[in-house]
């Protein structure tokens, strides 16, 4: 069987020790910032009914060194009674350091804003659930999130906005 011209045979060393294959690795994961507030305790434990829970997500990424990027998954959860009193509020910034080498520019942002948060989410989810449980409430179990789908819809929205601003001219 003949090899395609230009294809890399992974069993042979690269010329001159050249390392051009894409590489991704998780260097570390950590809690960057965390806050749990239970401002109406102990009365909150006797409130009737279930609180309304609002959850907000934000993802940030920045380069912190050569081939090293930090991705921060920020989750804000707030539970309020019908009268607007706060049952609890949790703010978590969970971060990861990712080593990225030889990643094409067009694939860097999708990794940092879709795949990296997918890797971090289960750990952040557990921290959030434990904190709410430790605050005296039932654990807050977040449903899995399709970060890839969210990223793609955000890209599409930006494309639509740019098209609208240029009057349909691409």
LUMLOMI-601231 format. One record per residue: x, y, z of N, C-alpha, C in turn. Coordinates in pm, whole numbers, plus 50000, padded with zeros to 5 digits. Example, Ala and Ser with C-alpha at 12.3 -4.5 7.8 and 13.67 -1.06 7.14 Angstrom:
BEGIN
513194943150780512304955050780513204967050780
512854977550708513674989450714512905000350787
//
This chain:
BEGIN
500854988250000500005000050000500895012450000
500695021249906501515033249894500985044149987
501915051450048501515062450135501255074750052
500285082750097499995095250027501175104850043
501425112349938502515122049943502175133050042
503095136350129502875146850228502255141750357
501835129150362501245123650484502345120650585
502015121750711502975119350818502835104850864
503925097550860503935083850912504335084951058
503435081351148503675083251290504715073751346
505135063851268506155054351315507565058951282
507695069151199509015074151159509295087451229
510535089951269510865102851331510715114051229
510365125751278510225137351192511595142751154
511675148751038512935154250990513455164751087
514735164051118515415173751205514765174851343
514075164551389513435164951520512245174151525
511725177851409510615187251400509365181451466
508725189451548507505185151619506365193951572
505585189151476504535197351418503135191751442
503035180751513501715174951538500985183151645
499685185351628498915192651730498925185151862
499085192551971499095186552105498285195252199
497475188752281496655195652381496815188052512
496985195352620497075188952751496555198052860
495925191852960495475199353076496655199853173
497105211753202498235213453294497745213453438
496655220753465496125221853600494685226753595
493925223453699492575228753718492505234053860
491745245053880491725251054013490545260554030
490185262754156489185272854190489905286254191
489485295254105490115308354097489425318154191
488095317054202487325325654291486065318154330
485655319954456484485312654503483815320454616
482485320854610481725327654714480375320754730
479985318154855478655313054885478055322154991
476855327254963476175335955057474815330255089
474475330655217473175326155268472675337455358
472255348755298472005360955374470785360655466
469855351555444468635351455524468535339255615
469685333655649469625322255742469455327655884
468835320955973468245307755961466795307855912
466215319755892464805320455853464535313755719
465515313655628465335308055495464915293355499
465305286155602465005271955610463545269155646
462805279655675461385277955709460475284755607
461035289955499460225296255396459375285755326
458135289255295457305279855218457655280455070
457435269655001457625269454855459075268054813
459235266554685460565265054624461035278554570
462315281554588462825294154531463005292954379
463005304454315463315305054172464835305754160
465395297254075466845296654062467255302253925
468185311653928468725317653806470185314153797
470615308953682472005304953664472555312053542
473725317953557474405324953448475795318953429
476195317653303477525312453269478295322953192
479605322853209480485331353130481785323653112
482345324352993483595317352964484595327652917
485775327252975486845336152934488105328252908
488915332952818490185326352787491235336852758
492435334252807493545343152773494845335252776
495805340052699497105333652692497945338652810
498515329252885499285333053003500775329752988
501115323352880502515319952853502605314152713
503825311152672503995305252540503335291452539
502395289552451501645276952437500805273452559
500545283052649499735280552768498585290652772
497365285252787496165293552793495385290152918
494815300552980493925298653094492495300353044
491635290753080490215291653049489475292253181
488585302053196487835303753320486345301853290
485755292453361484325289953353483705296353477
482935307053456482315314153568480845310453573
480405305853691479015301953711478475310053828
477385317153804476685324553909475305318353924
474985314054046473665308254074473035316154187
471755319554169471035327454269469655321454286
469265319054411467935313854443467175324554519
465975327954468465155338354530463755333054556
463185337554667461795334554699460905343454614
459605340854616458665348854536458685363554573
458985366654700459005380654743460345387554714
461255380554646462535386554607463655384754707
463375378554822464445376354919465375365254868
466645366954892467645357354844467775345754941
467615333654888467825321554968469335318754973
469965318254856471425316854850471925322554718
473215325654719473895330354599475275324154596
475635318254483476945311954467477615317854345
478875321354360479695325954248480945317354245
481155310754132482315301954117483035305353988
484335307653998485195308953881486145297053887
485915287353800486735275253797487595276053671
488885274253687489805276453576490655264253547
491185264253428492125253853387493225259953302
494405254453319495535258153233495675247153129
495725251253003495825241752893497085244652813
497855234252791499025235252703498585231952562
498805241152469498365239452331499545242052238
499915231852162501025233552067500565229451929
501005237151832500755234251691499265233251658
498465241451724497035241951696496805253051593
496175249751480495905260251380495065271451440
495335283751398494625295451452493115294151445
492605288451336491155287351321490545277051416
491365268651479490865258751574491125262551720
491905273051741492255277151877491045282251954
490305291751898489155297351969488075286851993
487725278251896486735267851926487175258652040
488465255552048488925247252159488775254652291
489255267152295489255274552421487845277952471
486895280152380485565284552421484505273552415
484855261752365483875250852359484415238152424
485555233352381486065220652433486645222052573
487415232452599488005234152733486915235652840
485865243752819484805244352920484105230852940
483985223052833483385209752845484225200952938
485535202352931486435194753017486315199453162
486195212553184486145218353318484795216553387
483705216253310482365216753366482055206153472
482365193453453482005183653557482605186853693
483795192253696484445195553822483795207753887
483495217853805482805229753856481405226253904
480755217353833479395212953871479395206454009
480395198154035480485191454164480745201454277
481635210954254481935221154355480675229154389
479935233054285478705240654304477665232454382
477465219954344476485211354412476865209354559
478135206954585478585204954723478415217654807
478715229154749478605241754823477155244654861
476235242454767474815244854796474335234954902
474735222454891474365212254991474955215855128
476215219955130476855223655256476235236255316
475545244255235474845256155283473475252955341
473105240155341471855236055403470685234355306
470975234355176469945232955074470155219854999
469155215354924469385203754838470465207254736
471305197554699472385200554604471815205854472
472485215654417472095221454289472825213654180
472095204554114472695196154011472395202053873
473395208153814473245214153682473205203253575
472355205253477472295196153363473545198053278
473975187653207475105189253115474815200353013
475865206952971475745218352879476485215052750
475855218252638476475216352507477275228952473
478515229552522479325241452499479655243152351
479795232152278480035233052134478875239552063
477655235452097476465241352037476315255952072
476605259452197476545273452238477555281952162
478755276452146479805283552072479365285951928
478835275451864478415276651725477265286651709
476325286751803475225296451794475725310651816
476735312351901477315325551923478045330351797
478785321251733479475324851609478465328651502
477375320951493476335323951394475685337551422
475435340451549474835353351584475765364751548
477075363051570478035373551533478095375251382
478005364151309478005364751163476765371951113
475615368651171474355375151133474395390051162
474965393851278475075407951314475985415351217
477125409251183478055415551090477415417150953
476645407250910475955407950781474905419050784
474175420250893473145430650905473775444650905
474925445950972475595458950980476155463450846
476545453850761477085457350631476015457550523
474755456150565473655456750470473585444650378
473985432950431473925420750351475175418350268
476125427250274477385425550201478325417050284
478795406150232479715397350307481135401150280
//
